[in-house]
Amino acid sequence: MNQPNAQSDDALSQPAQDELAIDCPRPSGFVLQKIDVPVALDVLDSFLKEDEAEQHETFEYLKRVLDETREAHGERPVA
């Protein structure tokens, strides 16, 4: 039996997933919380004060592992 392409009124009354408020629970159970932006920026800035060689080594490791994971799923490497 063919299903109509139109949405029901119930579907129209529900907001799209990307329209939900940031602190609204998702069907997955995951809840995004508001963050303190200045504190988050301070944390990110603090990363720049760390050992540059360690940063490079960590980036290369993460990139390699990401590429391996992407390859295992038939996706292209990061580049």
C-alpha positions in Angstrom: 0.0 0.0 0.0 1.4 3.4 -0.9 2.1 5.8 1.9 1.4 9.5 1.4 4.3 11.9 1.3 2.5 14.5 3.4 3.3 14.8 7.1 0.7 14.5 9.8 -0.3 17.5 11.9 1.5 15.8 14.8 4.8 15.9 12.8 4.3 19.6 12.1 3.8 20.4 15.7 7.1 18.9 16.7 10.2 21.1 16.1 12.9 19.8 13.8 15.8 18.2 15.7 18.1 21.2 14.9 15.5 23.6 16.2 15.4 22.3 19.8 16.7 24.5 22.6 20.3 23.8 23.5 19.4 22.5 26.9 16.4 20.4 25.8 16.7 16.6 26.1 17.1 14.8 22.8 15.5 11.5 21.9 19.0 10.0 22.3 19.1 11.1 25.9 22.0 13.5 25.2 21.6 17.0 26.6 23.7 20.0 25.4 24.4 22.4 28.2 25.2 26.1 27.9 28.8 26.8 28.4 30.7 29.8 29.9 32.2 31.1 26.7 35.0 33.2 28.3 36.1 30.2 30.5 36.1 27.9 27.4 38.2 30.4 25.4 40.6 30.7 28.3 41.0 26.9 28.3 41.6 26.8 24.6 44.1 29.7 24.8 46.0 27.8 27.6 46.6 25.0 25.1 48.7 27.4 23.0 51.0 27.8 26.0 51.9 24.1 26.1 54.9 22.4 24.6 54.8 22.9 20.8 56.6 19.6 20.1 54.0 17.7 22.2 51.2 19.6 20.4 52.6 18.5 17.0 53.1 14.9 18.2 49.5 14.8 19.5 48.1 16.2 16.3 49.9 13.7 14.2 48.7 10.8 16.4 45.1 12.0 16.3 45.2 12.5 12.6 46.7 9.0 12.0 44.1 7.4 14.2 41.3 9.3 12.5 42.6 8.3 9.1 42.7 4.7 10.1 39.1 4.9 11.4 37.9 6.6 8.3 39.7 4.1 6.0 38.1 1.2 8.0 34.7 2.7 7.1 35.5 3.3 3.5 36.0 7.0 3.8 38.8 9.2 2.5 41.7 10.3 4.8 41.7 13.7 6.4 44.5 15.0 4.0 
